[in-house]
Amino acid sequence: MITDGNEIHQFNKIYFSGILKFISPRNIIINSKKKFMKPSTYSYKRIIFLNNLDPLKSFYIGDNPKKDFKGAKNLGFKTIRIIQGKYKQIKKNKYIDYEIKGLKHINILLKKIK
């Protein structure tokens, strides 16, 4: 997971969301310095290193077309946009490969594209 913003605020959001049941804190990167924030490739490269990933065989999931996908796409990830929240009115861009209406649709999409 890659997120940008104040470390304390972002960690609190992550903690209270319940997502720590699914993601190890070791795999969460919170960028508080502008030079490392999305769309910089810095955090995506850290995720690749920490998890020994091949980005060409990996997916990046995000929701904000303005900044979430460019860094991941430039490193070779396939990208999936969840159309929701305050970014749902923003149009798809060249860095987005697939779009779904909610995270519950991820398994359906992955079965289609395998």
Secondary structure, 3 states (H helix, E strand, C coil): CEEECCHHHHHHHHHHHCHHHCCCHHHCEEECCHHHCCCCCHHHHHHHHHHCCCHHHCEEEECCCCCCCHHHHHCCCEEEEECCHHHCCCCCCCCCCEEECCHHHHHHHHHHHC
